[in-house]
Amino acid sequence: MKILDGMMWISIAVSFVISILTMLVTFGIKWIPPFATFMPLEISLAVTFFLWGVNSIYNHYTRDSRITVLYSFLFGGVLLIFVVLGIY
């Protein structure tokens, strides 16, 4: 369980850094070619939401675990569909 928690927090931190870099490129502050599209952001957020869902499945002690699992897998799935179809 601790490994899953650690993976989720690392994924959240990576998504935070990627979102900052994407905002820098989007607002024209700095040009970083890999972040010129929203694909790295979508991939990192999809992984984060899927890890959040898996983590919520194993956290049976929380009262809202079922709703959290549903929302996290729904958001992760939508972002993954966007990545596969190339919508950004």
Sequence and secondary structure as in RCSB ss.txt:
>XXXX:A:sequence
MKILDGMMWISIAVSFVISILTMLVTFGIKWIPPFATFMPLEISLAVTFFLWGVNSIYNHYTRDSRITVLYSFLF
GGVLLIFVVLGIY
>XXXX:A:secstr
 HHHHHHHHHHHHHHHHHHHHHHHHHTTS   GGGSSSHHHHHHHHHHHHHHHHHHHH TTSTTHHHHHHHHHHH
HHHHHHHHHHT  
